[in-house]
């Protein structure tokens, strides 16, 4: 799977979680950029991403993420 495809799927999941069909994510997007992105929605987002990509994150992987680009990088690593 290409990185662009992963970003598209993450964006689709985020649109569903945050109930915002217009939401656009890019590599530099951080939680503070998205209305409603709090600890609870973060957990929901991570859970849905795990289900979609059939992966399981380690807690240390997701705790250190600074932006959506780093999240996509971790997903890409897990898929390879």
Secondary structure as UniProt FT lines:
FT   HELIX           3..17
FT   TURN            18..19
FT   TURN            21..22
FT   TURN            27..28
FT   HELIX           31..33
FT   TURN            35..36
FT   HELIX           39..53
FT   HELIX           59..63
FT   HELIX           68..79
//
